[in-house]
Amino acid sequence: VERDLKPAEEAKLEVHDKYIDVQIVLRGEEGFGWSERKAMTQPQSDFNQEKDIQFFDDKPQTYYTLTPGQFTILLPEDSHAPLVGEGPIRKAIIKVML
């Protein structure tokens, strides 16, 4: 997947119920916002069962950055805001069904 990164304030926290996300940076540097899912209090809408996703307006509890070859594993207990930074990114996303 190739995407353009965005400022942290534009990256929304998201959660999934049915999948574990494994995201691997292949080119560029990608920042992630992260929070415990149980801390989320500001949903943008109801959970979308078909797409297995829900977005939140809460602010992340922390941020981290991945460089090429690094990966992150995001469980249903995690909320995450991907694509934080500047410029383009290339990454692989693997969804592991629970």
ZAVOSE-344162 format. One record per residue: residue number from 1; residue in three letters; x, y, z of N, C-alpha, C, O in turn. Coordinates in steps of 0.02 Angstrom, whole numbers. Atoms other than C-alpha are relative to their C-alpha. Layout:
<rs>
{num NUM&residuo ALA&n_u X&n_v Y&n_w Z&ca_u X&ca_v Y&ca_w Z&c_u X&c_v Y&c_w Z&o_u X&o_v Y&o_w Z}
...
</rs>
This chain:
<rs>
{num 1&residuo VAL&n_u 43&n_v -59&n_w 0&ca_u 0&ca_v 0&ca_w 0&c_u 45&c_v 62&c_w 0&o_u 93&o_v 66&o_w 38}
{num 2&residuo GLU&n_u -35&n_v -64&n_w 0&ca_u 63&ca_v 174&ca_w -42&c_u -50&c_v 53&c_w 20&o_u -105&o_v 57&o_w -7}
{num 3&residuo ARG&n_u 44&n_v -53&n_w -26&ca_u -12&ca_v 321&ca_w 52&c_u 41&c_v 62&c_w 14&o_u 102&o_v 60&o_w 22}
{num 4&residuo ASP&n_u -30&n_v -63&n_w -23&ca_u 24&ca_v 502&ca_w 93&c_u -13&c_v 6&c_w 74&o_u -68&o_v -8&o_w 98}
{num 5&residuo LEU&n_u 7&n_v -9&n_w -72&ca_u 54&ca_v 540&ca_w 276&c_u -36&c_v 66&c_w 14&o_u -41&o_v 109&o_w -31}
{num 6&residuo LYS&n_u 37&n_v -60&n_w -18&ca_u -43&ca_v 675&ca_w 370&c_u 21&c_v 24&c_w 69&o_u 51&o_v -14&o_w 107}
{num 7&residuo PRO&n_u -16&n_v -25&n_w -67&ca_u -23&ca_v 787&ca_w 522&c_u -36&c_v -40&c_w 54&o_u -90&o_v -67&o_w 42}
{num 8&residuo ALA&n_u 27&n_v 40&n_w -55&ca_u -57&ca_v 704&ca_w 690&c_u -72&c_v 20&c_w 16&o_u -113&o_v -23&o_w 31}
{num 9&residuo GLU&n_u 68&n_v -21&n_w -17&ca_u -213&ca_v 810&ca_w 719&c_u -53&c_v -23&c_w -50&o_u -112&o_v -21&o_w -35}
{num 10&residuo GLU&n_u 47&n_v 26&n_w 50&ca_u -292&ca_v 739&ca_w 559&c_u -7&c_v -75&c_w 2&o_u -54&o_v -102&o_w -27}
{num 11&residuo ALA&n_u 2&n_v 73&n_w -4&ca_u -257&ca_v 556&ca_w 599&c_u -47&c_v -21&c_w 56&o_u -36&o_v -4&o_w 114}
{num 12&residuo LYS&n_u 51&n_v 22&n_w -49&ca_u -407&ca_v 477&ca_w 686&c_u 17&c_v -68&c_w 28&o_u 40&o_v -113&o_w -8}
{num 13&residuo LEU&n_u -9&n_v 65&n_w -32&ca_u -393&ca_v 336&ca_w 810&c_u -54&c_v -48&c_w -27&o_u -111&o_v -28&o_w -37}
{num 14&residuo GLU&n_u 46&n_v 51&n_w 25&ca_u -473&ca_v 175&ca_w 747&c_u 8&c_v -64&c_w 40&o_u 61&o_v -77&o_w 69}
{num 15&residuo VAL&n_u -1&n_v 65&n_w -34&ca_u -517&ca_v 6&ca_w 822&c_u -31&c_v -53&c_w -46&o_u -69&o_v -38&o_w -92}
{num 16&residuo HIS&n_u 27&n_v 57&n_w 37&ca_u -556&ca_v -167&ca_w 752&c_u -19&c_v -54&c_w 51&o_u 11&o_v -59&o_w 104}
{num 17&residuo ASP&n_u 22&n_v 55&n_w -44&ca_u -648&ca_v -316&ca_w 829&c_u 23&c_v -68&c_w -25&o_u 43&o_v -111&o_w 15}
{num 18&residuo LYS&n_u -11&n_v 66&n_w 28&ca_u -615&ca_v -461&ca_w 710&c_u 71&c_v -14&c_w -23&o_u 89&o_v -71&o_w -38}
{num 19&residuo TYR&n_u -67&n_v 9&n_w 28&ca_u -435&ca_v -431&ca_w 657&c_u 54&c_v 28&c_w 45&o_u 44&o_v 75&o_w 84}
{num 20&residuo ILE&n_u -62&n_v -28&n_w -26&ca_u -261&ca_v -405&ca_w 722&c_u 35&c_v 31&c_w -61&o_u 42&o_v -2&o_w -112}
{num 21&residuo ASP&n_u -37&n_v -33&n_w 53&ca_u -168&ca_v -279&ca_w 613&c_u 74&c_v -9&c_w 11&o_u 100&o_v 5&o_w 65}
{num 22&residuo VAL&n_u -73&n_v 0&n_w 1&ca_u 14&ca_v -310&ca_w 572&c_u 19&c_v 48&c_w -56&o_u 3&o_v 36&o_w -114}
{num 23&residuo GLN&n_u -18&n_v -51&n_w 49&ca_u 84&ca_v -156&ca_w 485&c_u 76&c_v 5&c_w -3&o_u 109&o_v 16&o_w 48}
{num 24&residuo ILE&n_u -72&n_v 2&n_w 10&ca_u 259&ca_v -160&ca_w 411&c_u 19&c_v 58&c_w -47&o_u -7&o_v 64&o_w -102}
{num 25&residuo VAL&n_u -23&n_v -56&n_w 41&ca_u 347&ca_v -4&ca_w 345&c_u 52&c_v -26&c_w -49&o_u 102&o_v -57&o_w -30}
{num 26&residuo LEU&n_u -46&n_v 21&n_w 52&ca_u 434&ca_v -37&ca_w 180&c_u 43&c_v 58&c_w -26&o_u 101&o_v 48&o_w -44}
{num 27&residuo ARG&n_u -37&n_v -59&n_w 22&ca_u 484&ca_v 141&ca_w 130&c_u -27&c_v 61&c_w 35&o_u -88&o_v 69&o_w 40}
{num 28&residuo GLY&n_u 21&n_v -60&n_w -36&ca_u 480&ca_v 305&ca_w 225&c_u -1&c_v -12&c_w 75&o_u 20&o_v -65&o_w 99}
{num 29&residuo GLU&n_u 10&n_v 6&n_w -72&ca_u 444&ca_v 336&ca_w 409&c_u -72&c_v 16&c_w 15&o_u -100&o_v 65&o_w -10}
{num 30&residuo GLU&n_u 71&n_v -8&n_w -16&ca_u 270&ca_v 318&ca_w 480&c_u -9&c_v 6&c_w 76&o_u 16&o_v -34&o_w 114}
{num 31&residuo GLY&n_u 18&n_v -8&n_w -70&ca_u 207&ca_v 384&ca_w 645&c_u -68&c_v -30&c_w 13&o_u -112&o_v -34&o_w -31}
{num 32&residuo PHE&n_u 64&n_v 28&n_w -23&ca_u 66&ca_v 303&ca_w 743&c_u -18&c_v 33&c_w 65&o_u 24&o_v 41&o_w 109}
{num 33&residuo GLY&n_u 28&n_v -17&n_w -64&ca_u -43&ca_v 372&ca_w 880&c_u -28&c_v -64&c_w 30&o_u -51&o_v -107&o_w -6}
{num 34&residuo TRP&n_u 24&n_v 61&n_w -33&ca_u -93&ca_v 241&ca_w 1009&c_u -34&c_v 17&c_w 65&o_u -12&o_v 63&o_w 101}
{num 35&residuo SER&n_u 34&n_v -5&n_w -65&ca_u -214&ca_v 227&ca_w 1155&c_u -31&c_v -68&c_w 16&o_u -43&o_v -110&o_w -28}
{num 36&residuo GLU&n_u 38&n_v 58&n_w -20&ca_u -295&ca_v 90&ca_w 1255&c_u -71&c_v 9&c_w -25&o_u -100&o_v 63&o_w -19}
{num 37&residuo ARG&n_u 69&n_v -4&n_w 26&ca_u -463&ca_v 52&ca_w 1176&c_u -49&c_v 19&c_w 55&o_u -96&o_v 57&o_w 43}
{num 38&residuo LYS&n_u 47&n_v -14&n_w -55&ca_u -549&ca_v 57&ca_w 1344&c_u 0&c_v 73&c_w 21&o_u -45&o_v 94&o_w 57}
{num 39&residuo ALA&n_u -4&n_v -71&n_w -16&ca_u -496&ca_v 240&ca_w 1360&c_u -39&c_v 44&c_w -49&o_u -47&o_v 104&o_w -38}
{num 40&residuo MET&n_u 35&n_v -39&n_w 52&ca_u -594&ca_v 293&ca_w 1205&c_u -69&c_v 22&c_w 24&o_u -109&o_v -20&o_w 48}
{num 41&residuo THR&n_u 64&n_v -28&n_w -24&ca_u -742&ca_v 407&ca_w 1247&c_u -36&c_v 42&c_w -52&o_u -93&o_v 63&o_w -41}
{num 42&residuo GLN&n_u 30&n_v -46&n_w 49&ca_u -775&ca_v 508&ca_w 1088&c_u -7&c_v -33&c_w -69&o_u 31&o_v -17&o_w -115}
{num 43&residuo PRO&n_u 8&n_v 33&n_w 65&ca_u -837&ca_v 395&ca_w 947&c_u -26&c_v 49&c_w -53&o_u -68&o_v 92&o_w -38}
{num 44&residuo GLN&n_u 25&n_v -40&n_w 56&ca_u -864&ca_v 477&ca_w 776&c_u -67&c_v -27&c_w -24&o_u -109&o_v 10&o_w -48}
{num 45&residuo SER&n_u 61&n_v 34&n_w 23&ca_u -1001&ca_v 350&ca_w 736&c_u -2&c_v -69&c_w 33&o_u 42&o_v -87&o_w 71}
{num 46&residuo ASP&n_u 5&n_v 68&n_w -25&ca_u -1060&ca_v 176&ca_w 778&c_u 52&c_v -45&c_w -33&o_u 80&o_v -28&o_w -85}
{num 47&residuo PHE&n_u -47&n_v 48&n_w 28&ca_u -949&ca_v 25&ca_w 747&c_u -29&c_v -26&c_w -66&o_u -87&o_v -46&o_w -68}
{num 48&residuo ASN&n_u 20&n_v 26&n_w 65&ca_u -958&ca_v -28&ca_w 563&c_u 19&c_v -74&c_w -2&o_u 77&o_v -91&o_w -13}
{num 49&residuo GLN&n_u -12&n_v 73&n_w -2&ca_u -977&ca_v -218&ca_w 573&c_u 26&c_v -26&c_w -67&o_u 69&o_v -69&o_w -68}
{num 50&residuo GLU&n_u -19&n_v 23&n_w 66&ca_u -958&ca_v -241&ca_w 385&c_u 74&c_v 13&c_w -14&o_u 109&o_v -30&o_w -41}
{num 51&residuo LYS&n_u -69&n_v -18&n_w 12&ca_u -790&ca_v -150&ca_w 378&c_u 45&c_v -13&c_w 61&o_u 106&o_v -2&o_w 58}
{num 52&residuo ASP&n_u -36&n_v 14&n_w -62&ca_u -739&ca_v -200&ca_w 556&c_u 43&c_v 60&c_w 22&o_u 103&o_v 54&o_w 31}
{num 53&residuo ILE&n_u -37&n_v -60&n_w -20&ca_u -692&ca_v -22&ca_w 605&c_u -45&c_v 51&c_w 34&o_u -105&o_v 55&o_w 20}
{num 54&residuo GLN&n_u 32&n_v -58&n_w -32&ca_u -740&ca_v 123&ca_w 717&c_u 54&c_v 52&c_w 11&o_u 110&o_v 37&o_w 32}
{num 55&residuo PHE&n_u -46&n_v -55&n_w -9&ca_u -658&ca_v 294&ca_w 724&c_u -19&c_v 41&c_w 61&o_u -78&o_v 45&o_w 80}
{num 56&residuo PHE&n_u 10&n_v -40&n_w -60&ca_u -637&ca_v 407&ca_w 875&c_u 35&c_v 68&c_w -7&o_u 84&o_v 75&o_w -43}
{num 57&residuo ASP&n_u -29&n_v -67&n_w -1&ca_u -600&ca_v 592&ca_w 903&c_u 46&c_v 11&c_w 60&o_u 75&o_v 65&o_w 67}
{num 58&residuo ASP&n_u -45&n_v -6&n_w -58&ca_u -501&ca_v 559&ca_w 1063&c_u 72&c_v 13&c_w -24&o_u 89&o_v -1&o_w -81}
{num 59&residuo LYS&n_u -71&n_v -11&n_w 14&ca_u -318&ca_v 611&ca_w 1069&c_u 39&c_v -61&c_w 22&o_u 24&o_v -90&o_w 75}
{num 60&residuo PRO&n_u -40&n_v 58&n_w -20&ca_u -188&ca_v 471&ca_w 1073&c_u 36&c_v 11&c_w 66&o_u 55&o_v 68&o_w 83}
{num 61&residuo GLN&n_u -37&n_v -3&n_w -62&ca_u -104&ca_v 432&ca_w 1239&c_u 75&c_v 5&c_w -14&o_u 113&o_v 32&o_w 27}
{num 62&residuo THR&n_u -71&n_v -2&n_w 18&ca_u 64&ca_v 414&ca_w 1149&c_u 8&c_v -6&c_w -75&o_u -39&o_v -23&o_w -111}
{num 63&residuo TYR&n_u -18&n_v 7&n_w 70&ca_u 150&ca_v 416&ca_w 979&c_u 65&c_v -39&c_w -6&o_u 107&o_v -38&o_w 39}
{num 64&residuo TYR&n_u -63&n_v 33&n_w 16&ca_u 286&ca_v 309&ca_w 902&c_u 10&c_v 0&c_w -75&o_u -38&o_v 8&o_w -113}
{num 65&residuo THR&n_u -18&n_v -2&n_w 70&ca_u 376&ca_v 302&ca_w 735&c_u 35&c_v -64&c_w -22&o_u 77&o_v -90&o_w 14}
{num 66&residuo LEU&n_u -31&n_v 59&n_w 29&ca_u 423&ca_v 155&ca_w 625&c_u 40&c_v 20&c_w -61&o_u 21&o_v 64&o_w -99}
{num 67&residuo THR&n_u -42&n_v -10&n_w 59&ca_u 563&ca_v 152&ca_w 495&c_u -1&c_v -64&c_w -41&o_u -26&o_v -116&o_w -18}
{num 68&residuo PRO&n_u 2&n_v 59&n_w 42&ca_u 587&ca_v 30&ca_w 350&c_u 25&c_v -64&c_w 35&o_u 78&o_v -65&o_w 67}
{num 69&residuo GLY&n_u -16&n_v 64&n_w -31&ca_u 588&ca_v -151&ca_w 409&c_u -31&c_v -9&c_w 69&o_u -32&o_v -65&o_w 95}
{num 70&residuo GLN&n_u 32&n_v 6&n_w -66&ca_u 502&ca_v -112&ca_w 574&c_u -75&c_v -12&c_w -10&o_u -104&o_v 4&o_w -62}
{num 71&residuo PHE&n_u 71&n_v 15&n_w 4&ca_u 325&ca_v -168&ca_w 612&c_u -34&c_v 13&c_w 67&o_u -2&o_v 20&o_w 119}
{num 72&residuo THR&n_u 40&n_v -6&n_w -60&ca_u 185&ca_v -145&ca_w 736&c_u -56&c_v -51&c_w -4&o_u -82&o_v -66&o_w -58}
{num 73&residuo ILE&n_u 55&n_v 47&n_w -6&ca_u 55&ca_v -270&ca_w 795&c_u -53&c_v 34&c_w 42&o_u -41&o_v 53&o_w 99}
{num 74&residuo LEU&n_u 55&n_v -37&n_w -33&ca_u -113&ca_v -193&ca_w 841&c_u -58&c_v -48&c_w 13&o_u -88&o_v -74&o_w -34}
{num 75&residuo LEU&n_u 52&n_v 46&n_w -22&ca_u -237&ca_v -298&ca_w 939&c_u -67&c_v 36&c_w 8&o_u -69&o_v 98&o_w 7}
{num 76&residuo PRO&n_u 65&n_v -32&n_w -11&ca_u -424&ca_v -267&ca_w 964&c_u -2&c_v 44&c_w 64&o_u -44&o_v 88&o_w 69}
{num 77&residuo GLU&n_u -3&n_v -41&n_w -61&ca_u -378&ca_v -194&ca_w 1136&c_u 34&c_v 67&c_w -12&o_u 33&o_v 111&o_w 32}
{num 78&residuo ASP&n_u -37&n_v -61&n_w 17&ca_u -277&ca_v -57&ca_w 1047&c_u -43&c_v 45&c_w -45&o_u -80&o_v 21&o_w -88}
{num 79&residuo SER&n_u 24&n_v -48&n_w 51&ca_u -339&ca_v 100&ca_w 962&c_u 62&c_v 31&c_w -30&o_u 111&o_v 44&o_w 6}
{num 80&residuo HIS&n_u -60&n_v -26&n_w 33&ca_u -219&ca_v 169&ca_w 834&c_u -18&c_v 51&c_w -54&o_u -71&o_v 46&o_w -86}
{num 81&residuo ALA&n_u 7&n_v -51&n_w 51&ca_u -201&ca_v 319&ca_w 720&c_u 61&c_v -5&c_w -46&o_u 114&o_v 21&o_w -29}
{num 82&residuo PRO&n_u -57&n_v 9&n_w 44&ca_u -90&ca_v 270&ca_w 573&c_u 10&c_v 61&c_w -46&o_u -28&o_v 109&o_w -44}
{num 83&residuo LEU&n_u -14&n_v -49&n_w 53&ca_u -13&ca_v 375&ca_w 434&c_u 18&c_v 69&c_w 25&o_u 1&o_v 119&o_w -7}
{num 84&residuo VAL&n_u -20&n_v -65&n_w -28&ca_u 58&ca_v 513&ca_w 544&c_u 70&c_v 18&c_w -25&o_u 117&o_v -22&o_w -20}
{num 85&residuo GLY&n_u -65&n_v -24&n_w 23&ca_u 201&ca_v 614&ca_w 469&c_u -7&c_v 44&c_w -61&o_u -59&o_v 74&o_w -72}
{num 86&residuo GLU&n_u -1&n_v -41&n_w 61&ca_u 249&ca_v 702&ca_w 307&c_u 25&c_v -42&c_w -58&o_u 70&o_v -83&o_w -50}
{num 87&residuo GLY&n_u -23&n_v 33&n_w 61&ca_u 268&ca_v 638&ca_w 130&c_u -33&c_v -67&c_w -11&o_u -81&o_v -85&o_w 24}
{num 88&residuo PRO&n_u 29&n_v 65&n_w 17&ca_u 232&ca_v 468&ca_w 54&c_u 29&c_v -56&c_w 43&o_u 83&o_v -50&o_w 72}
{num 89&residuo ILE&n_u -21&n_v 60&n_w -36&ca_u 244&ca_v 298&ca_w 137&c_u -20&c_v -61&c_w -41&o_u -69&o_v -61&o_w -77}
{num 90&residuo ARG&n_u 19&n_v 65&n_w 29&ca_u 245&ca_v 120&ca_w 72&c_u 3&c_v -50&c_w 56&o_u 52&o_v -54&o_w 93}
{num 91&residuo LYS&n_u 2&n_v 49&n_w -54&ca_u 192&ca_v -17&ca_w 190&c_u -42&c_v -60&c_w -19&o_u -81&o_v -57&o_w -66}
{num 92&residuo ALA&n_u 40&n_v 60&n_w 7&ca_u 118&ca_v -191&ca_w 201&c_u -46&c_v -4&c_w 60&o_u -24&o_v 8&o_w 117}
{num 93&residuo ILE&n_u 49&n_v 9&n_w -55&ca_u -39&ca_v -221&ca_w 304&c_u -25&c_v -71&c_w -4&o_u -52&o_v -93&o_w -55}
{num 94&residuo ILE&n_u 23&n_v 69&n_w -4&ca_u -79&ca_v -397&ca_w 358&c_u -55&c_v -2&c_w 53&o_u -45&o_v 19&o_w 110}
{num 95&residuo LYS&n_u 56&n_v 5&n_w -48&ca_u -248&ca_v -430&ca_w 439&c_u -6&c_v -73&c_w 19&o_u -18&o_v -116&o_w -23}
{num 96&residuo VAL&n_u 5&n_v 68&n_w -26&ca_u -252&ca_v -585&ca_w 548&c_u -68&c_v -7&c_w 33&o_u -83&o_v 27&o_w 82}
{num 97&residuo MET&n_u 68&n_v 8&n_w -27&ca_u -429&ca_v -645&ca_w 581&c_u 3&c_v -39&c_w 65&o_u 39&o_v -88&o_w 72}
{num 98&residuo LEU&n_u 4&n_v 33&n_w -66&ca_u -468&ca_v -692&ca_w 760&c_u -48&c_v -59&c_w -3&o_u -58&o_v -93&o_w 48}
</rs>
